Amino acid sequence: MLLDEDAVRRLLRMEDLIPAMERALSDLSEGQVVQPVRLMLPVAEHNGFFLTMPACTEEALGAKLVTFYPGNQGIPTHHALILLFRPETGELLVTMDGRLITEMRTAAVSAVATQRLARTDASVLAILGFGVQAGSHLEALRLVREFREVRVWSPRHARTFAERFGVRAAGSAAEAVRGADTVIVATSSRTPCSGASGCRPGRT
């Protein structure tokens, strides 16, 4: 069976994924998952990377294959396939497009952390970044906390993101995080974009 990205989009729901990731993290912590460190193969001539990520439990066996080409323009920087096998026999069960799954899974893990670590009265969310992870994190975190204010900052696209998602564009990273209860850093920037000094004490 092959599930392309459109099929994954129809079938995968963030409200189901968050508790699934909570169970997966718990199983990993309890030693019920065999998950080797991912292997990264540089594709030096094209400035890319190829990564393999296998994992196994009593109930599941699979691997994610990922390419990461940070210089891509007009197409995603990440492409991925996820393969699931029958653990009893090794038979291939399904091949799934992994780009959207990766996007949603990353945000779902952040939502689990927010649910466990953020104050129950957290009401101001700051997002640094504007890409797919910023949007996915906004969707996920809104399912675990009721934010009365969401601020976003990006050097070039904050206003576009704000208009698309109905949030407030901040003029700077410092302005976005000032007084925030929860801060999401969804950027591939290699230089620090904000310190934590503006966050409220006891916040995440």
Secondary structure, 3 states (H helix, E strand, C coil): CEECHHHHHHHCCHHHHHHHHHHHHHHHHCCCCECCCCEEEEEHHHCEEEEEEEEECCCCEEEEEEEECCCCCCCCCEEEEEEEECCCCCCEEEEEECHHHHHHHHHHHHHHHHHHHCCCCCCEEEEECCCHHHHHHHHHHCCCCCCCEEEEECCCCHHHHHHHHCCEECCCHHHHHCCCCEEEECCCCCCCCCCCCCCCCCCC
